[in-house]
Amino acid sequence: QADGDIKRYQLMIFTIVLLGFGAACIVLRVGFGALSVPAVLLCVNMLLQLYRTLYLKLRYAFPAGGYFSRAVLPAVSCVMLSYGVSLLLRHCIAPTEIGTRLAVCAMAVAVNVGVLWRIMLSRGERSKVREFAAVRLLRGGGR
């Protein structure tokens, strides 16, 4: 239904998504487990993100380098650190009972919040969160 450039963009996105479904089917047919499908879809989403960023850069002079250094890299760093710390906690503490499972979950949440706080939020954003917490949480909703 779209014309020209938008039509090519939509067709390319559709093609990448279809390739992802095909790749997921191949991965399953080869013998990998069902948990391999999200990994394939993650790769497809990364390709989609790269294509969209390249499209924006070429079409609208989007600052792709700044976008990757200010948005994508910190987000990927947070995910990797959070996943690594969660795995480390799970393997070091070996939660066997409900109490230790809850302790591992609480520690993982605390570490993940700390990682997000330090890596994803700028100084200005952290100060706004502090102001919000002071007004809304500590002073009873600021009313």
N, C-alpha and C positions, 0 to 999 in steps of 0.2 A: 504494500500500500504506500510505502514511503518512496520518495524520489531521490535520485542521484546519490550523493554522498551518504546520506542517512541510510539508504537502502543497502549500500555496500557494507556500512558499519554493522547493521543488524544481521546481514547474512554472515559476516565474519564471526560475530558473537555466536550466532546459532550454530555455525559449523564447529567452532571450538567446543561448545556444549555437547553437540552430537559426538564429536571425537572422544569426549570424556566418557560418555555412556558406552561407546564401543570399546574403549580401553578398559573400562570396568568389567565388561563382559569377557574380554580376553583374559584379564587377570584372574577372574573366577574360573574360566574354562581351563586355564593352565594348571589350576590346582591350589591357588592361594585361598585363604579363608575369607569369610565375609568381612572381617575387619580391614581387609586390604582395600575395599571399595572407598571408604572415606579418605584414605591416603591418595587414591587416584583422583578423587573429586577435589581434594585440596590442591593437587598439582594443576588440575584444570582451572580452578579459581585463581591460582597464581598466574597462569597464562592469560586468563581473562583480564586480570588487573594490569599485567604488563601491556597487553594490547590496548586497553582503554587509556592507559597513561601515554603510550606512544601516539595514539590517535589524538589525544588532547594536545600533546606537545607539537605535533605536526600541523594540526588544524588551527589551534588557538594560541600557539606559543606558550603553552603551559610549562612552568618551571619544574620539570620532572626531577632534576637533581635535588632541588630543595625539598620537593615532596617526599622523595625517598629518604633523604637524610633527616628530615624533621618529623615524618609520620610513619613511614613503613619500617625503617630500621629500629626505632624505639619500640614499635609494636612487636616486631619479630623478636627483639631482645627480651622483652617482657615475657612473651610466650615461652621462649627457650629457657630462661631462668626459672620461671614458675614451674615448668614441667620438670626440669632437672632437680629443683629443690623438693618437689613433691615426690619424685621417685626416690631421691636420697632419704627423705624422711620415712617413706614407707618401707624401704629395705633396711634401714638402720634400726628402726624401732620394732619392726615386725608386729603390727597390731593383731593380736589374737583375741582379745576380749573387747567388749563394747567400750569400756573405759579408755583403753589404749587407742582404739580406733577414733574415738572422739578427740583424744589428745592430739593424735596425728593430724586430724582434720583441722583442729583449731590452730596448730602450729603452721600448717600449710596455708591456711587463710591469712594468718598474720604475716607470713613471709610474702605471700602474693600481694597483699595490700601494700606492704612496704616497698616491694619492687615497683608496683604501679605508681606509687606516690613519688618515688625518686626518679624513675625513668620517663614515665609518660606525662607527668604534670610539670609545667614550667613553674618558675617562682611565683609569677602572678597568679596562676591557677591555684597553686598551693595556698597562697594567702587568701584567695576568695573562698576556698574550701574551709579554711580556718575561721574566717569571718562567719560563714554560714553555720558552721558547727557551734560557734560561740553564741550566735544569736538564736538559732533554732533549737539546738539540743540542750545547751547549758542554761539558757534563760527561759526555758518553757515556751518556746515557739515565738518569742519576740513580741508578744502582745501586751 
